[in-house]
Structures are given as C-alpha cells and as structure tokens.
Amino acid sequence: MAHALFRAYGYSGDGGRLRYLVDMSTESPQSAERASVEKPLGSRAPRIIKQSRPLHISWQVLIFLIGLAIVAGGIILLPLPGPGWLVIFAGIGVWATEFPWAQRVLRWTKQKVQAWMRWVKLRKKLRERRRRERRGAA
C-alpha cells in the first residue's frame, strides 16, 4: 500500500504568499480520479485580496468570524426543531471558501452522504424485491 506524502507548506516566492510547494501522492486510482475532478484546496479569496498579506489575513479573520457565527447558530438550533445540522454545514461551507481543513471536512462529508444515499437506494431495491417475492409466493 502506497502511503501519502504530506504536502510541504511554505513561502513560494510570489509576493510572500504561503502555498503548497509539493503535491501529495494519491493512494488509489479512485482517489486520483476524484482529485482530478475536485477543485484544489486553498483560498477562494479575490486576487486583489490575496496580493496583500495583511489584507488577506484580515479577510481570513472576517471569514472565520462569519463562519463561527453561523456554526454557533446551528449548534443552538440542534436541540430545537429546525435545520441545525444544515446550518452547521453551511457555516463550514463558509469556512471552506478560505480554509483547506474545512474543504477537506466538506469533501469527507459529501463522500459519506453519497455513500449513505447509495445504501438507501440499495435497501429500497432489496425491500421491493422481497415484497414481490412474498406476493409471488402467496
């Protein structure tokens, strides 16, 4: 089994911006295919904001605070009737516009939801098949 290499994170020389310097190897052909389809991790801030380091840090702080307020609102909604988990994932989505860790959390969540949806569809097909078999046997 091939192990993944950690990406080196440091200054790239283009205006003092931090960025990934080395690509991470993939563990399987499926993950390589998925990586080619998915957007690269990193900031989605406008170019003018990325060009100035103090402005970019201020932007990140603003995005973090907005996301934190949304996630906190979702946590408050959890015991109440309402879309608590959806609000929490919306807050993580706001964070994902700027932070790679939040982008990885959303990708993982998306994979788990898709796997669950496939499982639900499979269960539905099996249930329908059993129903038809019972009707045919009776």
N, C-alpha and C positions, 0 to 999 in steps of 0.2 A: 504494500500500500504506500503510495507516494504521500509524503507529508507536505503541507502547505508552508511556504516560506512567509515570514512576516514582512510586510512592506516597510521599507525604510522611509521615515518621515523626516524631512528636514528642509533647509533652505535650498531653493532650486536656482537661485541667481537671477531671477526675473523680478526685480523690484522688491526683493526681501520677503516674498511670499512663501509661506510654508506649503509644501505639496509632497505627494508621494514621489519618491525617486526610483523605486524598484517595483516592478509588477509582481503580483503574487501568483504563484503557480496554482493550477487547479488540481483537485483530487480525482475527478472523474470526467468522462466525456460529457455527461449530462450537465455538470456544473460549468464546463467550458462553454457549452451551448447556451446555457442560461446567462452566463456572464457576457456573451456577445450580444444578447438581446437587451439586457438591463442597462440602465444609464450608469455611468461611472459614479463612484462615491465622491462626495465633495460639495463644496459650497455652490449654491444656485444664485448667489447674490449678483446683482448687475455688475458689469465690468468696471464701471466708474467707481463703485464702492470697493471692489477688490483691489484697485490700483493704489489706494491709500490705506496703509496698515492701521492707523488709528481709526479711520472711518469704518474699516472692515470689522475691527474689534467692537466698535460701538454698535454696528449692525448686528453682530452675533449676540451681544448682550440684549439688544432690543428683541430679537427673535426668541432668545431663551426666555425672557420675561413674558412675552406674549404666549408662548407655548406652555409655560408654567401656569399661567392664569387659566388657560383652557383645560389643562390636565387637572388642576386643583378643582375646577368646576365639575369635571367629570367624576372625580373622586367623591365630591359632595353628592352628586346625583346617584352614585352606586346604590345606597340603601333606599333611595326614593324611587317611585315609579318614574321611569324615563330612560333615555338613551345614555346611561352613564358610560358604558364601555365605548360606545361610538364617539362620545365627546373626548374620552381619553385618547383614543386612536387619532382623532382629529388634531389634538394637541401634539401628539408625537409626529403627526404629519407636518405640522408647522415647524417643529424642530428639525425634521428631515430635510427641509429646504436649505439648512445650513450645516448640520452636523452629521458626519458619516456614521456615528454609532446609532443615531436614530434611523438613518436609512437602512442599516443592517437589521434593526428591530422590525421595521415595516416589511422588509423583504421576507424575514423569517415568519412574521405573522401572516403575510399573504400566502406563503407556501403552506402553512398549517391550515388556513381557511380553505384553500383549494383542495388539499388532501381530505379535509372533512367533507367538503361538498361531493367529492368523488365517492367517499364512503356512504354518504346519504343516498346518492343515486343508486349505488350498488345494492344497498339494503332495500330500496324501493323495488328494484327489479326482482330481487330474491323473494320479497314478500308477495309480489304479483304472481310470480311463478308458482309459489306454494299455494296460493289461492286457486289458481287454475287447476293445479294437480288435485286439490281437495274436491273441487267441483266435478272434475272428471271421474274421480274415484267414487263419488256418491251416487 
